[in-house]
Amino acid sequence: MSQERVFSLRNPWFTVSLGGTIAIAVVSILIGFVWLPSANSGFSERGLWATICSAAGAPSSWYGGANIAGPAPSEVVVLPPLRRVRADANSIGRGATIATQNCSMCHGVLGTVQVTAPALAGQYADVVYKELRDYQNGVRQNAVMQPIIAARNDQDLHDLAAYYASLSRAPAAEVLPAGVGPDANAVKLAMQGDPQRNIAPCAACHGQLDRKGAAPWLGGQSSIYLAAQMRAFASGARHNDINEQMRNVARQMTSAEIDSVAKYYAAMQ
């Protein structure tokens, strides 16, 4: 009794299985590299090839040696400590002196929430240090911050960061009306993102789910300040996010989504 070879085109089971696998692969490629990229809101500006390359994690064009136009990204990469480090009391004291003389007018005292400037009390030390360095280097622009921070040495910046990190966080900047919950779409964007539009969840970098180095805690900040910063990232006016993480996210968000996410975090303790 003869038996047909398994891996043979004469074997109908092998032929059907092979054909089905190829069909699934073709459909998957069409969906993942053609339909989904074309459905992305940035497709019309970037083009099909650039979007497909972006989805595949490959460059759409190779560097040809010409200077790249536009501002340089931040050169400061700050990693949070693997474990909680006990802050030095002397460093906190020096930071408190500098903050009282230069910072409290805009950033509040002991966590008082401001409208157009971030509340720094309880903020991660690596966040405060990085932003101060970026102001000092001119990577992040602000007419008030630049003159204040220009002449400060690196120890001063560490002292300020240690001081603000030692404070308790302020209460929520905005309180939702009784019986009213946070906007469902804002919660979805913050906790799940929108993969189809290349929007990562905010909580993956800013806390709640995970935190990346130098990503600030956003809870309790003024919604006016948060929305203004997201719009600045979207327009490119602010560009001190290494590898354009925030710019890539903010560009894909609508104005209404930016406002709703800002209000969601403003009401968070």
Backbone torsions as a table, in degrees:
resi	resn	phi	psi	omega
1	MET	NA	121.3	-178.8
2	SER	-89.1	148.8	-179.9
3	GLN	-126.0	130.2	-177.9
4	GLU	-65.8	139.7	177.0
5	ARG	-62.7	144.4	-177.2
6	VAL	-66.9	-49.9	-177.0
7	PHE	-91.5	69.7	-179.5
8	SER	-141.9	139.6	178.9
9	LEU	-66.3	-15.0	176.0
10	ARG	-77.9	-16.2	178.2
11	ASN	-83.0	112.4	-175.5
12	PRO	-61.3	-34.1	-179.9
13	TRP	-66.4	-42.2	178.1
14	PHE	-65.6	-41.4	-178.9
15	THR	-63.5	-44.5	179.4
16	VAL	-65.2	-43.0	-179.9
17	SER	-63.7	-44.4	179.3
18	LEU	-63.9	-44.2	179.1
19	GLY	-63.7	-40.0	178.3
20	GLY	-64.9	-40.2	178.8
21	THR	-63.7	-44.1	179.2
22	ILE	-63.8	-41.0	180.0
23	ALA	-63.6	-42.8	178.5
24	ILE	-63.3	-41.7	179.9
25	ALA	-63.4	-42.0	180.0
26	VAL	-64.8	-45.2	179.4
27	VAL	-63.0	-41.5	179.4
28	SER	-62.8	-41.5	178.8
29	ILE	-64.4	-43.7	179.7
30	LEU	-62.5	-41.4	-179.4
31	ILE	-71.6	-48.1	-173.1
32	GLY	-75.2	-30.7	-174.2
33	PHE	-113.7	-6.6	178.4
34	VAL	-121.1	-59.4	-174.0
35	TRP	-70.1	-49.6	-178.9
36	LEU	-62.9	-45.7	176.6
37	PRO	-60.6	-37.7	-179.3
38	SER	-71.1	-23.2	178.0
39	ALA	-80.0	-13.5	178.5
40	ASN	-67.2	138.4	-176.4
41	SER	-64.1	-22.8	179.9
42	GLY	-87.8	2.3	-176.5
43	PHE	-63.1	-42.4	-175.8
44	SER	-62.4	-28.9	-179.4
45	GLU	-86.4	-35.7	-172.4
46	ARG	-93.4	-28.0	-178.3
47	GLY	92.4	160.9	-175.0
48	LEU	-63.2	-48.5	-175.1
49	TRP	-62.6	-45.4	-179.2
50	ALA	-63.6	-37.9	-179.6
51	THR	-69.8	-40.7	177.5
52	ILE	-63.1	-43.5	178.7
53	CYS	-63.1	-38.6	178.7
54	SER	-63.6	-41.9	179.4
55	ALA	-65.3	-32.1	-179.0
56	ALA	-86.7	-7.4	-178.5
57	GLY	75.9	26.6	180.0
58	ALA	-119.6	150.3	179.0
59	PRO	-69.7	141.6	178.2
60	SER	-78.7	-22.5	175.0
61	SER	-151.1	147.1	-176.9
62	TRP	-88.2	150.7	-179.5
63	TYR	-62.9	126.8	-176.1
64	GLY	-100.4	3.0	177.1
65	GLY	101.8	-8.9	179.6
66	ALA	-79.8	154.3	177.6
67	ASN	-65.4	139.0	179.5
68	ILE	-85.3	125.2	-178.5
69	ALA	-73.6	156.5	176.2
70	GLY	104.5	165.7	-177.0
71	PRO	-69.8	149.3	178.3
72	ALA	-72.8	146.6	177.2
73	PRO	-71.4	170.4	177.6
74	SER	-62.9	140.1	178.7
75	GLU	-95.6	-0.1	-175.2
76	VAL	-95.9	116.5	174.8
77	VAL	-115.6	117.0	-176.5
78	VAL	-118.0	124.9	177.9
79	LEU	-100.6	133.0	177.6
80	PRO	-68.9	153.3	179.5
81	PRO	-65.1	147.6	179.9
82	LEU	-68.3	-25.0	176.3
83	ARG	-138.2	162.1	-178.3
84	ARG	-66.3	124.9	-179.8
85	VAL	-101.9	132.4	179.8
86	ARG	-70.5	123.1	-176.5
87	ALA	-70.3	144.6	178.7
88	ASP	-76.5	127.6	-176.5
89	ALA	-61.8	-36.8	179.3
90	ASN	-65.8	-39.7	178.9
91	SER	-64.6	-42.0	178.5
92	ILE	-63.3	-41.7	179.5
93	GLY	-62.9	-44.0	177.7
94	ARG	-63.7	-40.7	179.1
95	GLY	-64.4	-37.4	178.8
96	ALA	-63.9	-38.4	179.1
97	THR	-65.0	-45.5	179.5
98	ILE	-64.4	-41.8	-177.9
99	ALA	-65.7	-42.2	-179.6
100	THR	-62.2	-36.5	-177.0
101	GLN	-81.5	-26.6	-170.2
102	ASN	-128.1	-23.6	-166.4
103	CYS	-111.6	-29.5	-168.8
104	SER	-64.2	-28.2	-177.2
105	MET	-60.8	-38.3	-178.7
106	CYS	-97.6	-35.1	-172.8
107	HIS	-99.6	3.3	176.5
108	GLY	83.6	170.2	179.5
109	VAL	-115.9	126.9	177.9
110	LEU	52.2	45.0	171.9
111	GLY	90.1	6.4	177.3
112	THR	-60.8	124.0	-174.5
113	VAL	-76.7	130.3	175.9
114	GLN	-101.5	167.8	-175.5
115	VAL	-92.4	-49.6	-174.5
116	THR	-104.8	0.0	176.0
117	ALA	-125.8	146.6	-177.4
118	PRO	-71.0	145.6	170.3
119	ALA	-78.0	124.3	-173.7
120	LEU	-98.9	-14.3	-178.3
121	ALA	-60.4	126.7	178.8
122	GLY	81.3	1.5	179.2
123	GLN	-72.6	151.3	179.8
124	TYR	-60.4	139.3	-177.6
125	ALA	-62.8	-38.3	-179.2
126	ASP	-65.3	-30.4	178.5
127	VAL	-68.8	-50.0	-178.7
128	VAL	-61.0	-44.0	-179.5
129	TYR	-61.8	-46.6	-178.4
130	LYS	-61.6	-45.4	-177.8
131	GLU	-65.5	-38.4	177.0
132	LEU	-63.4	-40.9	177.3
133	ARG	-63.4	-41.0	-179.3
134	ASP	-66.4	-38.3	174.6
135	TYR	-63.1	-43.8	-177.1
136	GLN	-64.6	-36.3	-179.4
137	ASN	-84.9	-6.3	179.9
138	GLY	82.5	6.1	178.7
139	VAL	-72.0	-33.4	172.7
140	ARG	-113.9	126.6	-173.1
141	GLN	-99.3	138.2	172.7
142	ASN	-164.2	125.5	-174.3
143	ALA	-64.5	-26.1	179.9
144	VAL	-86.2	-44.4	-173.8
145	MET	-69.6	-39.5	-175.2
146	GLN	-56.2	-51.4	-179.5
147	PRO	-64.7	-33.1	-178.0
148	ILE	-69.2	-40.3	-170.9
149	ILE	-96.4	-11.1	-170.7
150	ALA	-55.3	-45.3	-172.9
151	ALA	-92.8	2.0	-177.6
152	ARG	-75.6	139.5	177.6
153	ASN	-86.1	174.6	-174.4
154	ASP	-63.9	-34.1	178.7
155	GLN	-64.6	-39.2	177.1
156	ASP	-58.8	-42.1	-179.1
157	LEU	-65.5	-42.1	176.9
158	HIS	-64.7	-38.5	179.4
159	ASP	-64.7	-43.8	177.4
160	LEU	-61.6	-43.0	-180.0
161	ALA	-63.0	-42.6	179.5
162	ALA	-64.9	-39.8	179.9
163	TYR	-62.8	-52.0	-177.4
164	TYR	-66.4	-34.7	177.6
165	ALA	-67.0	-24.4	-178.3
166	SER	-78.6	-16.0	-177.4
167	LEU	-82.0	156.7	174.5
168	SER	-77.2	147.0	179.5
169	ARG	-68.4	148.3	179.4
170	ALA	-74.5	159.8	173.7
171	PRO	-66.2	170.3	-178.5
172	ALA	-55.7	139.1	-178.9
173	ALA	-70.1	-31.0	-178.0
174	GLU	-135.2	142.1	-178.0
175	VAL	-113.8	130.1	178.3
176	LEU	-71.7	148.1	176.4
177	PRO	-58.6	153.2	-179.2
178	ALA	-57.8	132.4	178.6
179	GLY	82.6	-0.9	-179.2
180	VAL	-106.4	125.3	179.5
181	GLY	-94.2	172.7	179.2
182	PRO	-66.4	154.6	179.5
183	ASP	-60.6	128.7	-174.9
184	ALA	-62.7	-38.7	-179.6
185	ASN	-68.2	-36.0	177.7
186	ALA	-65.1	-41.7	178.4
187	VAL	-62.1	-42.0	179.8
188	LYS	-63.2	-44.9	179.6
189	LEU	-64.6	-39.9	-178.1
190	ALA	-69.3	-39.2	-173.0
191	MET	-99.5	-26.5	-176.9
192	GLN	-121.5	-22.8	-175.7
193	GLY	72.2	-161.1	177.1
194	ASP	-144.7	87.7	-174.7
195	PRO	-56.6	-34.0	-177.9
196	GLN	-64.0	-27.6	178.4
197	ARG	-103.7	12.3	179.2
198	ASN	62.1	35.9	176.9
199	ILE	-104.2	112.2	178.1
200	ALA	-77.8	151.7	176.7
201	PRO	-64.9	134.8	179.7
202	CYS	-57.3	-39.1	-174.4
203	ALA	-66.8	-15.5	179.9
204	ALA	-71.5	-23.3	179.3
205	CYS	-114.4	-33.5	-170.5
206	HIS	-99.3	13.6	178.1
207	GLY	111.2	-176.7	-176.4
208	GLN	73.0	-58.7	176.6
209	LEU	-97.6	-47.5	-179.2
210	ASP	-162.9	167.0	177.4
211	ARG	-138.0	132.4	176.5
212	LYS	-97.3	156.5	-178.5
213	GLY	-56.3	131.4	177.4
214	ALA	69.3	15.3	172.7
215	ALA	-91.7	120.8	-172.8
216	PRO	-75.5	155.2	168.2
217	TRP	-75.1	127.2	-172.9
218	LEU	-98.1	-16.8	-175.5
219	GLY	-59.9	133.2	175.4
220	GLY	87.2	-3.6	177.8
221	GLN	-76.3	158.1	177.2
222	SER	-63.5	134.4	178.2
223	SER	-65.0	-29.9	178.0
224	ILE	-64.5	-45.0	179.6
225	TYR	-66.1	-46.9	-177.8
226	LEU	-61.7	-45.1	-179.7
227	ALA	-63.9	-39.7	179.8
228	ALA	-63.4	-39.3	-179.8
229	GLN	-70.0	-39.1	178.2
230	MET	-65.1	-38.8	177.6
231	ARG	-68.6	-33.7	177.0
232	ALA	-66.6	-39.8	175.4
233	PHE	-64.1	-43.8	-177.8
234	ALA	-60.9	-39.1	-178.1
235	SER	-83.1	-14.9	-176.5
236	GLY	89.8	-1.9	178.5
237	ALA	-62.6	-34.0	172.7
238	ARG	-108.3	129.2	-172.5
239	HIS	-143.9	34.7	179.8
240	ASN	-99.7	22.4	173.4
241	ASP	-93.0	117.1	-177.2
242	ILE	-64.0	132.3	-179.0
243	ASN	64.5	16.4	172.9
244	GLU	62.4	32.0	-179.3
245	GLN	-56.6	-51.5	-176.6
246	MET	-71.6	-38.1	179.6
247	ARG	-63.4	-40.5	179.6
248	ASN	-64.1	-34.9	179.2
249	VAL	-76.5	-49.4	-174.4
250	ALA	-64.3	-32.4	180.0
251	ARG	-63.3	-28.6	-176.8
252	GLN	-87.3	-10.7	-176.5
253	MET	-90.1	143.7	175.2
254	THR	-78.3	165.8	179.0
255	SER	-61.3	-39.6	179.2
256	ALA	-65.2	-38.2	179.0
257	GLU	-67.5	-39.6	177.0
258	ILE	-60.0	-45.5	-180.0
259	ASP	-64.3	-42.0	-177.3
260	SER	-68.4	-39.9	177.7
261	VAL	-66.9	-39.1	178.5
262	ALA	-62.0	-42.4	179.4
263	LYS	-68.7	-34.1	178.4
264	TYR	-61.3	-46.8	-179.1
265	TYR	-74.0	-31.3	179.1
266	ALA	-63.7	-29.7	-179.1
267	ALA	-89.1	0.2	-178.1
268	MET	-87.7	138.7	178.4
269	GLN	-76.9	NA	NA
